[in-house]
Amino acid sequence: MSGSAAAGRPGKRGMSVATAFAGMRSVTPVVFRAGCPDCRGRFELAASALRLAIGASSRTTFYSFTCPGCGAAVRKPAGERIVALLTGGGVRTLRLHSTL
């Protein structure tokens, strides 16, 4: 495809990358509110600070993080809504498989 023809249609100009992204602005990073059951601290975490483990049932599906206040390893259950929010926000996900 030449620069003067787009998708085989003569006379139509292709769009440059600069033009395509000209109207975009910087994206605000996603943060999640969380709390620590040990120190009772409340804070916001980036997606990179959380891990989501999806198991075969609701009892084996959870998210985890390290408390920035006290350093405790925190693990909390994750229902369908939490799973959707975390995966949509870019949290790294691990799928747990049954060993049966």
Buried (B, 14 or more C-beta within 10 A) or exposed (E): EEEEEBEEEEEEEEEEEEEEEEEEEEEEEBEBEBBBEEBEBEBEBEBEBBBBBBBEEEEEBBBBBBBBBEEBEBEEEBEEEBBEBBBEBEBEBEEEEEEE
